[in-house]
Amino acid sequence: MTGMTGLTVRKRLLGWLADLALILYFVFALFPIAWMVILSLKPANQLFSTYFSFTPTLGSYRTVLGDSEGIPFVRFFVNSLVVSVGAVVLSLVVGLPAAYASARWRFKGSENLMFTLLSFRFAPELTVIIPLFVLYQKLGLFDTYVGMIWVLQLVTLPLIVWIMRSYFADLTPELEQAALLDGYTRKQAFFKVALPLVKPGIAAVSLLAFIFAWNNFVFPLILTSNEAQTVTVGALSFLGGDRPKYNLTAAAALVSVVPPLLLALTIQRYLVRGLSFGAVKS
């Protein structure tokens, strides 16, 4: 009995230690976000004089959203929405048929072609930014929505094609063959049979592509100046001047987190199904 009691005590102690480790990691992971929230709620006169004891205010958010500093953050926010949504929609229109074709038809060199496409995603953006800058200046695409949506295809399109390729590959071809026997064309089989079955995957990959497009920094930094500038670059405008406004920067950064967070919560049901789709195959 004494041995059993000691074993139970050790198990409980290990369980408590594991819970404590998880809590410490949870605090460590969330502390930067909590610190940004604290900074955004601090008034300017208490920004450097206090840590946790201060008079909270929403003045930083009113300043950021009201353009009172001469920085059109709301326009940057709208720009990010336009270029991110536009980039994802264009990538879906092009990438879904490409992913389906690559999953269903194999030919000599098809794998090399897919790896070439994937290399665009993992290649450093700085390797292509100078020739892109020159081309955009000559073609009139610099600081435009079209230019940003086009260049973000380097970020979103390879991601969508490669992830959706695995989803289509997990579908049994007999479903489409049965549809073809029923008189469907290949196009109808794609839109009416294959595509509805991978809707959870489309939701998941759309969210990932949106986040990558929304968070991109290098392309809008070099290829925009004002009209099509996004929040990732616009938020840094509050750090300029004689005295950096960290409270305004923190408020701008927290506001910029809202769209991806709302999108993730909206499609949460499809997101969970999409991320687990095809994980277990019979």
PyRosetta script that sets phi, psi and omega in degrees:
from pyrosetta import init, pose_from_sequence

init()
pose = pose_from_sequence("MTGMTGLTVRKRLLGWLADLALILYFVFALFPIAWMVILSLKPANQLFSTYFSFTPTLGSYRTVLGDSEGIPFVRFFVNSLVVSVGAVVLSLVVGLPAAYASARWRFKGSENLMFTLLSFRFAPELTVIIPLFVLYQKLGLFDTYVGMIWVLQLVTLPLIVWIMRSYFADLTPELEQAALLDGYTRKQAFFKVALPLVKPGIAAVSLLAFIFAWNNFVFPLILTSNEAQTVTVGALSFLGGDRPKYNLTAAAALVSVVPPLLLALTIQRYLVRGLSFGAVKS")
pose.set_psi(1, -38.9)
pose.set_omega(1, -179.8)
pose.set_phi(2, -63.6)
pose.set_psi(2, -40.0)
pose.set_omega(2, 178.2)
pose.set_phi(3, -64.2)
pose.set_psi(3, -41.2)
pose.set_omega(3, 178.4)
pose.set_phi(4, -63.8)
pose.set_psi(4, -39.8)
pose.set_omega(4, 179.7)
pose.set_phi(5, -64.8)
pose.set_psi(5, -42.5)
pose.set_omega(5, 178.7)
pose.set_phi(6, -63.8)
pose.set_psi(6, -38.2)
pose.set_omega(6, 178.4)
pose.set_phi(7, -65.6)
pose.set_psi(7, -40.3)
pose.set_omega(7, 178.2)
pose.set_phi(8, -64.1)
pose.set_psi(8, -41.4)
pose.set_omega(8, 179.1)
pose.set_phi(9, -63.1)
pose.set_psi(9, -42.5)
pose.set_omega(9, 179.7)
pose.set_phi(10, -64.3)
pose.set_psi(10, -40.1)
pose.set_omega(10, 178.2)
pose.set_phi(11, -63.0)
pose.set_psi(11, -43.2)
pose.set_omega(11, 178.6)
pose.set_phi(12, -64.2)
pose.set_psi(12, -41.1)
pose.set_omega(12, -179.7)
pose.set_phi(13, -63.4)
pose.set_psi(13, -43.2)
pose.set_omega(13, 177.6)
pose.set_phi(14, -63.6)
pose.set_psi(14, -38.0)
pose.set_omega(14, 176.9)
pose.set_phi(15, -63.7)
pose.set_psi(15, -42.2)
pose.set_omega(15, 178.1)
pose.set_phi(16, -64.7)
pose.set_psi(16, -41.1)
pose.set_omega(16, 179.2)
pose.set_phi(17, -64.6)
pose.set_psi(17, -39.7)
pose.set_omega(17, 177.6)
pose.set_phi(18, -64.2)
pose.set_psi(18, -42.8)
pose.set_omega(18, 177.7)
pose.set_phi(19, -63.0)
pose.set_psi(19, -41.0)
pose.set_omega(19, 179.3)
pose.set_phi(20, -64.1)
pose.set_psi(20, -40.8)
pose.set_omega(20, 178.5)
pose.set_phi(21, -63.4)
pose.set_psi(21, -40.5)
pose.set_omega(21, 178.0)
pose.set_phi(22, -65.0)
pose.set_psi(22, -40.7)
pose.set_omega(22, 179.3)
pose.set_phi(23, -64.6)
pose.set_psi(23, -42.7)
pose.set_omega(23, 178.7)
pose.set_phi(24, -63.3)
pose.set_psi(24, -41.5)
pose.set_omega(24, 177.7)
pose.set_phi(25, -65.7)
pose.set_psi(25, -39.2)
pose.set_omega(25, 178.6)
pose.set_phi(26, -61.2)
pose.set_psi(26, -44.5)
pose.set_omega(26, 178.6)
pose.set_phi(27, -65.1)
pose.set_psi(27, -42.3)
pose.set_omega(27, 179.7)
pose.set_phi(28, -62.1)
pose.set_psi(28, -41.5)
pose.set_omega(28, -177.4)
pose.set_phi(29, -71.4)
pose.set_psi(29, -34.9)
pose.set_omega(29, -176.0)
pose.set_phi(30, -91.6)
pose.set_psi(30, -9.4)
pose.set_omega(30, -176.1)
pose.set_phi(31, -61.0)
pose.set_psi(31, -42.6)
pose.set_omega(31, 178.0)
pose.set_phi(32, -58.8)
pose.set_psi(32, -38.9)
pose.set_omega(32, 178.8)
pose.set_phi(33, -67.3)
pose.set_psi(33, -43.4)
pose.set_omega(33, 178.7)
pose.set_phi(34, -62.2)
pose.set_psi(34, -38.6)
pose.set_omega(34, 179.7)
pose.set_phi(35, -66.2)
pose.set_psi(35, -37.6)
pose.set_omega(35, 176.9)
pose.set_phi(36, -65.9)
pose.set_psi(36, -39.1)
pose.set_omega(36, 176.6)
pose.set_phi(37, -61.8)
pose.set_psi(37, -43.0)
pose.set_omega(37, 178.9)
pose.set_phi(38, -62.0)
pose.set_psi(38, -45.2)
pose.set_omega(38, 179.3)
pose.set_phi(39, -61.0)
pose.set_psi(39, -40.6)
pose.set_omega(39, -177.4)
pose.set_phi(40, -69.1)
pose.set_psi(40, -23.2)
pose.set_omega(40, -179.5)
pose.set_phi(41, -94.0)
pose.set_psi(41, -4.0)
pose.set_omega(41, -178.8)
pose.set_phi(42, -83.4)
pose.set_psi(42, 138.7)
pose.set_omega(42, 170.7)
pose.set_phi(43, -72.5)
pose.set_psi(43, 159.8)
pose.set_omega(43, -174.5)
pose.set_phi(44, -61.7)
pose.set_psi(44, -34.3)
pose.set_omega(44, -176.5)
pose.set_phi(45, -77.1)
pose.set_psi(45, -10.6)
pose.set_omega(45, 178.2)
pose.set_phi(46, -114.5)
pose.set_psi(46, 12.8)
pose.set_omega(46, -173.2)
pose.set_phi(47, -66.2)
pose.set_psi(47, -39.4)
pose.set_omega(47, -176.8)
pose.set_phi(48, -110.5)
pose.set_psi(48, -7.4)
pose.set_omega(48, -174.8)
pose.set_phi(49, -92.8)
pose.set_psi(49, -17.0)
pose.set_omega(49, -178.1)
pose.set_phi(50, -134.9)
pose.set_psi(50, 165.9)
pose.set_omega(50, 175.6)
pose.set_phi(51, -110.6)
pose.set_psi(51, -68.9)
pose.set_omega(51, -176.0)
pose.set_phi(52, -113.6)
pose.set_psi(52, -12.3)
pose.set_omega(52, 179.5)
pose.set_phi(53, -102.1)
pose.set_psi(53, 106.1)
pose.set_omega(53, -179.0)
pose.set_phi(54, -158.5)
pose.set_psi(54, 169.9)
pose.set_omega(54, 177.7)
pose.set_phi(55, -94.3)
pose.set_psi(55, 107.0)
pose.set_omega(55, -176.3)
pose.set_phi(56, -66.1)
pose.set_psi(56, 145.1)
pose.set_omega(56, 179.6)
pose.set_phi(57, -149.5)
pose.set_psi(57, 152.1)
pose.set_omega(57, 176.5)
pose.set_phi(58, -97.7)
pose.set_psi(58, 15.7)
pose.set_omega(58, -177.7)
pose.set_phi(59, -60.9)
pose.set_psi(59, -35.0)
pose.set_omega(59, 179.8)
pose.set_phi(60, -63.4)
pose.set_psi(60, -41.0)
pose.set_omega(60, 179.8)
pose.set_phi(61, -68.5)
pose.set_psi(61, -38.5)
pose.set_omega(61, 177.7)
pose.set_phi(62, -65.7)
pose.set_psi(62, -37.6)
pose.set_omega(62, 179.0)
pose.set_phi(63, -66.8)
pose.set_psi(63, -45.4)
pose.set_omega(63, -178.6)
pose.set_phi(64, -64.2)
pose.set_psi(64, -45.7)
pose.set_omega(64, -176.8)
pose.set_phi(65, -80.7)
pose.set_psi(65, -15.7)
pose.set_omega(65, -178.3)
pose.set_phi(66, -98.0)
pose.set_psi(66, -0.2)
pose.set_omega(66, 177.9)
pose.set_phi(67, 57.7)
pose.set_psi(67, 26.5)
pose.set_omega(67, -177.1)
pose.set_phi(68, -73.6)
pose.set_psi(68, -15.3)
pose.set_omega(68, 178.0)
pose.set_phi(69, -88.8)
pose.set_psi(69, 3.5)
pose.set_omega(69, -176.9)
pose.set_phi(70, 80.4)
pose.set_psi(70, 10.2)
pose.set_omega(70, 179.4)
pose.set_phi(71, -110.6)
pose.set_psi(71, 113.5)
pose.set_omega(71, -175.1)
pose.set_phi(72, -77.7)
pose.set_psi(72, 69.7)
pose.set_omega(72, -175.3)
pose.set_phi(73, -64.7)
pose.set_psi(73, -35.5)
pose.set_omega(73, 179.2)
pose.set_phi(74, -61.1)
pose.set_psi(74, -39.7)
pose.set_omega(74, 177.8)
pose.set_phi(75, -66.8)
pose.set_psi(75, -39.4)
pose.set_omega(75, 175.4)
pose.set_phi(76, -61.1)
pose.set_psi(76, -39.1)
pose.set_omega(76, 179.4)
pose.set_phi(77, -62.9)
pose.set_psi(77, -46.1)
pose.set_omega(77, 178.5)
pose.set_phi(78, -64.6)
pose.set_psi(78, -39.9)
pose.set_omega(78, 177.2)
pose.set_phi(79, -58.2)
pose.set_psi(79, -43.4)
pose.set_omega(79, 179.1)
pose.set_phi(80, -62.4)
pose.set_psi(80, -41.4)
pose.set_omega(80, 177.6)
pose.set_phi(81, -61.5)
pose.set_psi(81, -45.9)
pose.set_omega(81, -176.7)
pose.set_phi(82, -63.6)
pose.set_psi(82, -50.3)
pose.set_omega(82, -174.7)
pose.set_phi(83, -72.6)
pose.set_psi(83, -34.7)
pose.set_omega(83, -179.7)
pose.set_phi(84, -70.1)
pose.set_psi(84, -48.0)
pose.set_omega(84, 178.4)
pose.set_phi(85, -63.9)
pose.set_psi(85, -43.2)
pose.set_omega(85, 179.2)
pose.set_phi(86, -61.5)
pose.set_psi(86, -41.6)
pose.set_omega(86, -180.0)
pose.set_phi(87, -65.2)
pose.set_psi(87, -41.4)
pose.set_omega(87, -179.0)
pose.set_phi(88, -68.2)
pose.set_psi(88, -43.5)
pose.set_omega(88, -179.6)
pose.set_phi(89, -62.3)
pose.set_psi(89, -46.5)
pose.set_omega(89, 179.3)
pose.set_phi(90, -62.4)
pose.set_psi(90, -40.6)
pose.set_omega(90, 179.1)
pose.set_phi(91, -65.9)
pose.set_psi(91, -36.2)
pose.set_omega(91, 177.2)
pose.set_phi(92, -67.2)
pose.set_psi(92, -42.4)
pose.set_omega(92, -179.4)
pose.set_phi(93, -61.4)
pose.set_psi(93, -41.4)
pose.set_omega(93, -178.7)
pose.set_phi(94, -86.7)
pose.set_psi(94, -39.3)
pose.set_omega(94, -170.3)
pose.set_phi(95, -76.5)
pose.set_psi(95, -34.4)
pose.set_omega(95, -178.4)
pose.set_phi(96, -64.4)
pose.set_psi(96, -49.5)
pose.set_omega(96, 175.2)
pose.set_phi(97, -61.5)
pose.set_psi(97, -37.2)
pose.set_omega(97, 179.4)
pose.set_phi(98, -65.8)
pose.set_psi(98, -40.9)
pose.set_omega(98, 178.5)
pose.set_phi(99, -65.5)
pose.set_psi(99, -41.0)
pose.set_omega(99, 178.7)
pose.set_phi(100, -63.9)
pose.set_psi(100, -44.7)
pose.set_omega(100, -179.7)
pose.set_phi(101, -64.3)
pose.set_psi(101, -41.3)
pose.set_omega(101, -178.9)
pose.set_phi(102, -69.6)
pose.set_psi(102, -26.2)
pose.set_omega(102, 178.5)
pose.set_phi(103, -81.0)
pose.set_psi(103, -28.2)
pose.set_omega(103, -174.2)
pose.set_phi(104, -99.1)
pose.set_psi(104, -30.5)
pose.set_omega(104, -176.3)
pose.set_phi(105, -121.6)
pose.set_psi(105, 121.2)
pose.set_omega(105, 177.1)
pose.set_phi(106, -111.0)
pose.set_psi(106, 138.9)
pose.set_omega(106, 178.0)
pose.set_phi(107, -143.7)
pose.set_psi(107, 169.6)
pose.set_omega(107, -178.7)
pose.set_phi(108, -62.8)
pose.set_psi(108, 123.2)
pose.set_omega(108, -179.1)
pose.set_phi(109, 91.1)
pose.set_psi(109, 1.7)
pose.set_omega(109, -178.3)
pose.set_phi(110, -65.6)
pose.set_psi(110, -38.9)
pose.set_omega(110, 179.0)
pose.set_phi(111, -67.6)
pose.set_psi(111, -38.8)
pose.set_omega(111, 177.1)
pose.set_phi(112, -63.0)
pose.set_psi(112, -37.8)
pose.set_omega(112, 178.4)
pose.set_phi(113, -64.1)
pose.set_psi(113, -41.3)
pose.set_omega(113, -180.0)
pose.set_phi(114, -67.4)
pose.set_psi(114, -40.4)
pose.set_omega(114, 178.5)
pose.set_phi(115, -68.2)
pose.set_psi(115, -31.6)
pose.set_omega(115, 174.5)
pose.set_phi(116, -63.9)
pose.set_psi(116, -43.3)
pose.set_omega(116, 177.1)
pose.set_phi(117, -62.5)
pose.set_psi(117, -41.4)
pose.set_omega(117, 179.7)
pose.set_phi(118, -65.2)
pose.set_psi(118, -32.1)
pose.set_omega(118, -179.2)
pose.set_phi(119, -63.7)
pose.set_psi(119, -27.3)
pose.set_omega(119, 176.3)
pose.set_phi(120, -62.8)
pose.set_psi(120, -32.0)
pose.set_omega(120, -178.1)
pose.set_phi(121, -74.2)
pose.set_psi(121, -36.6)
pose.set_omega(121, -173.9)
pose.set_phi(122, -98.9)
pose.set_psi(122, -6.5)
pose.set_omega(122, 176.6)
pose.set_phi(123, -68.5)
pose.set_psi(123, 139.4)
pose.set_omega(123, 178.2)
pose.set_phi(124, -58.7)
pose.set_psi(124, 133.5)
pose.set_omega(124, -177.6)
pose.set_phi(125, -64.0)
pose.set_psi(125, -28.1)
pose.set_omega(125, -178.9)
pose.set_phi(126, -68.0)
pose.set_psi(126, -19.4)
pose.set_omega(126, -180.0)
pose.set_phi(127, -72.6)
pose.set_psi(127, -21.9)
pose.set_omega(127, -177.4)
pose.set_phi(128, -114.4)
pose.set_psi(128, -4.9)
pose.set_omega(128, -170.2)
pose.set_phi(129, -70.9)
pose.set_psi(129, -34.2)
pose.set_omega(129, -178.9)
pose.set_phi(130, -69.2)
pose.set_psi(130, -50.7)
pose.set_omega(130, 176.1)
pose.set_phi(131, -62.6)
pose.set_psi(131, -34.1)
pose.set_omega(131, 176.5)
pose.set_phi(132, -64.2)
pose.set_psi(132, -39.9)
pose.set_omega(132, 179.5)
pose.set_phi(133, -61.8)
pose.set_psi(133, -43.3)
pose.set_omega(133, 179.2)
pose.set_phi(134, -64.9)
pose.set_psi(134, -45.5)
pose.set_omega(134, 179.8)
pose.set_phi(135, -63.3)
pose.set_psi(135, -41.7)
pose.set_omega(135, -179.0)
pose.set_phi(136, -65.9)
pose.set_psi(136, -36.1)
pose.set_omega(136, 177.5)
pose.set_phi(137, -64.9)
pose.set_psi(137, -41.1)
pose.set_omega(137, -177.3)
pose.set_phi(138, -76.2)
pose.set_psi(138, -31.9)
pose.set_omega(138, -177.4)
pose.set_phi(139, -90.4)
pose.set_psi(139, -4.0)
pose.set_omega(139, -179.6)
pose.set_phi(140, 75.2)
pose.set_psi(140, 22.4)
pose.set_omega(140, -180.0)
pose.set_phi(141, -97.5)
pose.set_psi(141, -4.3)
pose.set_omega(141, -179.9)
pose.set_phi(142, -66.3)
pose.set_psi(142, 132.7)
pose.set_omega(142, 177.9)
pose.set_phi(143, 60.0)
pose.set_psi(143, 44.2)
pose.set_omega(143, 177.3)
pose.set_phi(144, -131.1)
pose.set_psi(144, 156.6)
pose.set_omega(144, 176.4)
pose.set_phi(145, -62.4)
pose.set_psi(145, -43.9)
pose.set_omega(145, -178.2)
pose.set_phi(146, -60.2)
pose.set_psi(146, -42.8)
pose.set_omega(146, 179.7)
pose.set_phi(147, -63.0)
pose.set_psi(147, -42.3)
pose.set_omega(147, -179.8)
pose.set_phi(148, -69.2)
pose.set_psi(148, -42.9)
pose.set_omega(148, 179.1)
pose.set_phi(149, -62.5)
pose.set_psi(149, -38.4)
pose.set_omega(149, -178.8)
pose.set_phi(150, -67.4)
pose.set_psi(150, -46.1)
pose.set_omega(150, -176.3)
pose.set_phi(151, -71.5)
pose.set_psi(151, -27.8)
pose.set_omega(151, 178.5)
pose.set_phi(152, -71.1)
pose.set_psi(152, -9.4)
pose.set_omega(152, 172.9)
pose.set_phi(153, -63.2)
pose.set_psi(153, -26.4)
pose.set_omega(153, 174.7)
pose.set_phi(154, -63.6)
pose.set_psi(154, -23.4)
pose.set_omega(154, -178.8)
pose.set_phi(155, -94.1)
pose.set_psi(155, -45.6)
pose.set_omega(155, -169.9)
pose.set_phi(156, -91.7)
pose.set_psi(156, -37.7)
pose.set_omega(156, -173.2)
pose.set_phi(157, -64.7)
pose.set_psi(157, -49.4)
pose.set_omega(157, 178.0)
pose.set_phi(158, -59.9)
pose.set_psi(158, -37.1)
pose.set_omega(158, 179.3)
pose.set_phi(159, -62.0)
pose.set_psi(159, -47.3)
pose.set_omega(159, -178.2)
pose.set_phi(160, -66.1)
pose.set_psi(160, -44.3)
pose.set_omega(160, -177.8)
pose.set_phi(161, -63.3)
pose.set_psi(161, -45.1)
pose.set_omega(161, -175.8)
pose.set_phi(162, -70.8)
pose.set_psi(162, -42.0)
pose.set_omega(162, -179.0)
pose.set_phi(163, -70.3)
pose.set_psi(163, -45.8)
pose.set_omega(163, -178.8)
pose.set_phi(164, -68.4)
pose.set_psi(164, -26.4)
pose.set_omega(164, 175.8)
pose.set_phi(165, -58.8)
pose.set_psi(165, -42.3)
pose.set_omega(165, 179.3)
pose.set_phi(166, -67.5)
pose.set_psi(166, -34.9)
pose.set_omega(166, 177.2)
pose.set_phi(167, -64.8)
pose.set_psi(167, -47.1)
pose.set_omega(167, 179.0)
pose.set_phi(168, -65.5)
pose.set_psi(168, -35.2)
pose.set_omega(168, 179.6)
pose.set_phi(169, -66.2)
pose.set_psi(169, -28.7)
pose.set_omega(169, 179.1)
pose.set_phi(170, -75.7)
pose.set_psi(170, -16.6)
pose.set_omega(170, 177.5)
pose.set_phi(171, -77.0)
pose.set_psi(171, 137.0)
pose.set_omega(171, 178.1)
pose.set_phi(172, -71.8)
pose.set_psi(172, 131.0)
pose.set_omega(172, -178.8)
pose.set_phi(173, -64.6)
pose.set_psi(173, -18.4)
pose.set_omega(173, -178.9)
pose.set_phi(174, -61.5)
pose.set_psi(174, -29.1)
pose.set_omega(174, 178.8)
pose.set_phi(175, -62.6)
pose.set_psi(175, -45.7)
pose.set_omega(175, 179.3)
pose.set_phi(176, -72.2)
pose.set_psi(176, -34.8)
pose.set_omega(176, 177.8)
pose.set_phi(177, -64.4)
pose.set_psi(177, -38.0)
pose.set_omega(177, 176.7)
pose.set_phi(178, -65.0)
pose.set_psi(178, -38.9)
pose.set_omega(178, 177.5)
pose.set_phi(179, -64.8)
pose.set_psi(179, -38.3)
pose.set_omega(179, 178.1)
pose.set_phi(180, -65.5)
pose.set_psi(180, -37.1)
pose.set_omega(180, 177.2)
pose.set_phi(181, -67.1)
pose.set_psi(181, -28.5)
pose.set_omega(181, 177.8)
pose.set_phi(182, -80.3)
pose.set_psi(182, 1.4)
pose.set_omega(182, 176.2)
pose.set_phi(183, 104.5)
pose.set_psi(183, 2.1)
pose.set_omega(183, 177.7)
pose.set_phi(184, -71.0)
pose.set_psi(184, 147.3)
pose.set_omega(184, 168.5)
pose.set_phi(185, -81.9)
pose.set_psi(185, 167.2)
pose.set_omega(185, 178.5)
pose.set_phi(186, -59.8)
pose.set_psi(186, -38.1)
pose.set_omega(186, 178.0)
pose.set_phi(187, -63.4)
pose.set_psi(187, -43.8)
pose.set_omega(187, 179.1)
pose.set_phi(188, -66.5)
pose.set_psi(188, -37.4)
pose.set_omega(188, 178.2)
pose.set_phi(189, -63.5)
pose.set_psi(189, -35.9)
pose.set_omega(189, 178.5)
pose.set_phi(190, -68.0)
pose.set_psi(190, -49.2)
pose.set_omega(190, -175.0)
pose.set_phi(191, -75.9)
pose.set_psi(191, -33.9)
pose.set_omega(191, -172.8)
pose.set_phi(192, -100.6)
pose.set_psi(192, -17.6)
pose.set_omega(192, -178.4)
pose.set_phi(193, -115.3)
pose.set_psi(193, -59.4)
pose.set_omega(193, -173.7)
pose.set_phi(194, -71.5)
pose.set_psi(194, -46.7)
pose.set_omega(194, -174.2)
pose.set_phi(195, -62.7)
pose.set_psi(195, -44.9)
pose.set_omega(195, 178.4)
pose.set_phi(196, -61.5)
pose.set_psi(196, -28.0)
pose.set_omega(196, -177.9)
pose.set_phi(197, -74.7)
pose.set_psi(197, -19.1)
pose.set_omega(197, -178.4)
pose.set_phi(198, -110.0)
pose.set_psi(198, 20.5)
pose.set_omega(198, 178.5)
pose.set_phi(199, -56.8)
pose.set_psi(199, -42.2)
pose.set_omega(199, 176.4)
pose.set_phi(200, -59.4)
pose.set_psi(200, -38.4)
pose.set_omega(200, 178.2)
pose.set_phi(201, -66.7)
pose.set_psi(201, -37.6)
pose.set_omega(201, 178.0)
pose.set_phi(202, -63.4)
pose.set_psi(202, -41.4)
pose.set_omega(202, 178.4)
pose.set_phi(203, -62.2)
pose.set_psi(203, -44.1)
pose.set_omega(203, -178.2)
pose.set_phi(204, -65.8)
pose.set_psi(204, -46.5)
pose.set_omega(204, -176.7)
pose.set_phi(205, -71.6)
pose.set_psi(205, -30.1)
pose.set_omega(205, 176.7)
pose.set_phi(206, -64.7)
pose.set_psi(206, -41.7)
pose.set_omega(206, 177.8)
pose.set_phi(207, -63.4)
pose.set_psi(207, -46.0)
pose.set_omega(207, 179.6)
pose.set_phi(208, -61.8)
pose.set_psi(208, -43.6)
pose.set_omega(208, 179.6)
pose.set_phi(209, -64.3)
pose.set_psi(209, -39.7)
pose.set_omega(209, 179.1)
pose.set_phi(210, -62.7)
pose.set_psi(210, -43.0)
pose.set_omega(210, -179.1)
pose.set_phi(211, -64.0)
pose.set_psi(211, -43.4)
pose.set_omega(211, 179.0)
pose.set_phi(212, -63.6)
pose.set_psi(212, -41.5)
pose.set_omega(212, 179.3)
pose.set_phi(213, -67.8)
pose.set_psi(213, -42.2)
pose.set_omega(213, -178.6)
pose.set_phi(214, -64.0)
pose.set_psi(214, -38.8)
pose.set_omega(214, -174.9)
pose.set_phi(215, -86.1)
pose.set_psi(215, -5.5)
pose.set_omega(215, -177.0)
pose.set_phi(216, -61.9)
pose.set_psi(216, 136.8)
pose.set_omega(216, -175.0)
pose.set_phi(217, -117.1)
pose.set_psi(217, -42.0)
pose.set_omega(217, -172.0)
pose.set_phi(218, -65.2)
pose.set_psi(218, -47.4)
pose.set_omega(218, -176.4)
pose.set_phi(219, -62.7)
pose.set_psi(219, -50.1)
pose.set_omega(219, 177.6)
pose.set_phi(220, -67.2)
pose.set_psi(220, -25.7)
pose.set_omega(220, 178.6)
pose.set_phi(221, -65.7)
pose.set_psi(221, -40.7)
pose.set_omega(221, -174.9)
pose.set_phi(222, -94.8)
pose.set_psi(222, -35.8)
pose.set_omega(222, -170.4)
pose.set_phi(223, -98.0)
pose.set_psi(223, 4.6)
pose.set_omega(223, 175.0)
pose.set_phi(224, -134.2)
pose.set_psi(224, 160.1)
pose.set_omega(224, 176.4)
pose.set_phi(225, -128.3)
pose.set_psi(225, -39.5)
pose.set_omega(225, -178.1)
pose.set_phi(226, -155.2)
pose.set_psi(226, -52.7)
pose.set_omega(226, -171.9)
pose.set_phi(227, -65.2)
pose.set_psi(227, -38.8)
pose.set_omega(227, -177.3)
pose.set_phi(228, -113.7)
pose.set_psi(228, 17.4)
pose.set_omega(228, -178.5)
pose.set_phi(229, -67.3)
pose.set_psi(229, 144.2)
pose.set_omega(229, -175.3)
pose.set_phi(230, -105.7)
pose.set_psi(230, 175.1)
pose.set_omega(230, -175.4)
pose.set_phi(231, -67.4)
pose.set_psi(231, -30.7)
pose.set_omega(231, -178.4)
pose.set_phi(232, -61.7)
pose.set_psi(232, -33.7)
pose.set_omega(232, 176.7)
pose.set_phi(233, -91.2)
pose.set_psi(233, -39.3)
pose.set_omega(233, -177.2)
pose.set_phi(234, -62.5)
pose.set_psi(234, -32.8)
pose.set_omega(234, -179.4)
pose.set_phi(235, -63.7)
pose.set_psi(235, -28.1)
pose.set_omega(235, 179.6)
pose.set_phi(236, -72.8)
pose.set_psi(236, -13.1)
pose.set_omega(236, -180.0)
pose.set_phi(237, -62.8)
pose.set_psi(237, -26.4)
pose.set_omega(237, -179.5)
pose.set_phi(238, -76.0)
pose.set_psi(238, -9.5)
pose.set_omega(238, 177.8)
pose.set_phi(239, -89.3)
pose.set_psi(239, -5.7)
pose.set_omega(239, -180.0)
pose.set_phi(240, -79.6)
pose.set_psi(240, 177.0)
pose.set_omega(240, 179.2)
pose.set_phi(241, 91.6)
pose.set_psi(241, -174.7)
pose.set_omega(241, -178.3)
pose.set_phi(242, -70.1)
pose.set_psi(242, -32.7)
pose.set_omega(242, -177.1)
pose.set_phi(243, -132.5)
pose.set_psi(243, 112.3)
pose.set_omega(243, -179.5)
pose.set_phi(244, -59.7)
pose.set_psi(244, 136.5)
pose.set_omega(244, -179.0)
pose.set_phi(245, -99.0)
pose.set_psi(245, 84.4)
pose.set_omega(245, -175.6)
pose.set_phi(246, -67.0)
pose.set_psi(246, -31.6)
pose.set_omega(246, 179.3)
pose.set_phi(247, -66.4)
pose.set_psi(247, -39.1)
pose.set_omega(247, 178.3)
pose.set_phi(248, -70.4)
pose.set_psi(248, -37.6)
pose.set_omega(248, 177.7)
pose.set_phi(249, -63.9)
pose.set_psi(249, -41.7)
pose.set_omega(249, 178.6)
pose.set_phi(250, -64.9)
pose.set_psi(250, -41.8)
pose.set_omega(250, 178.5)
pose.set_phi(251, -63.4)
pose.set_psi(251, -42.2)
pose.set_omega(251, 179.0)
pose.set_phi(252, -64.4)
pose.set_psi(252, -40.4)
pose.set_omega(252, 179.5)
pose.set_phi(253, -65.2)
pose.set_psi(253, -40.3)
pose.set_omega(253, 179.7)
pose.set_phi(254, -68.6)
pose.set_psi(254, -37.8)
pose.set_omega(254, 176.7)
pose.set_phi(255, -64.1)
pose.set_psi(255, -37.9)
pose.set_omega(255, -178.3)
pose.set_phi(256, -69.9)
pose.set_psi(256, -15.3)
pose.set_omega(256, 178.4)
pose.set_phi(257, -79.3)
pose.set_psi(257, -19.0)
pose.set_omega(257, -171.3)
pose.set_phi(258, -60.4)
pose.set_psi(258, -49.7)
pose.set_omega(258, -176.9)
pose.set_phi(259, -59.1)
pose.set_psi(259, -49.6)
pose.set_omega(259, 177.9)
pose.set_phi(260, -61.2)
pose.set_psi(260, -36.0)
pose.set_omega(260, 179.9)
pose.set_phi(261, -67.0)
pose.set_psi(261, -45.6)
pose.set_omega(261, 178.3)
pose.set_phi(262, -63.5)
pose.set_psi(262, -39.4)
pose.set_omega(262, 178.9)
pose.set_phi(263, -64.1)
pose.set_psi(263, -41.7)
pose.set_omega(263, 179.2)
pose.set_phi(264, -64.3)
pose.set_psi(264, -40.2)
pose.set_omega(264, 179.2)
pose.set_phi(265, -69.4)
pose.set_psi(265, -34.5)
pose.set_omega(265, -178.2)
pose.set_phi(266, -67.7)
pose.set_psi(266, -42.3)
pose.set_omega(266, -177.0)
pose.set_phi(267, -104.0)
pose.set_psi(267, 26.5)
pose.set_omega(267, -175.5)
pose.set_phi(268, -57.9)
pose.set_psi(268, -41.6)
pose.set_omega(268, -177.9)
pose.set_phi(269, -62.3)
pose.set_psi(269, -45.4)
pose.set_omega(269, 178.6)
pose.set_phi(270, -72.0)
pose.set_psi(270, -30.3)
pose.set_omega(270, -177.8)
pose.set_phi(271, -65.3)
pose.set_psi(271, -44.1)
pose.set_omega(271, 179.9)
pose.set_phi(272, -64.0)
pose.set_psi(272, -43.9)
pose.set_omega(272, 178.3)
pose.set_phi(273, -65.7)
pose.set_psi(273, -37.8)
pose.set_omega(273, -177.4)
pose.set_phi(274, -69.2)
pose.set_psi(274, -39.8)
pose.set_omega(274, -178.7)
pose.set_phi(275, -71.3)
pose.set_psi(275, -23.7)
pose.set_omega(275, 179.6)
pose.set_phi(276, -100.4)
pose.set_psi(276, -2.5)
pose.set_omega(276, -177.3)
pose.set_phi(277, -63.9)
pose.set_psi(277, 127.1)
pose.set_omega(277, 178.1)
pose.set_phi(278, 76.7)
pose.set_psi(278, 6.3)
pose.set_omega(278, 179.7)
pose.set_phi(279, -68.6)
pose.set_psi(279, -32.9)
pose.set_omega(279, 178.7)
pose.set_phi(280, -120.0)
pose.set_psi(280, 118.8)
pose.set_omega(280, -179.1)
pose.set_phi(281, -113.6)
pose.set_psi(281, 136.7)
pose.set_omega(281, -180.0)
pose.set_phi(282, -80.0)
pose.dump_pdb("model.pdb")
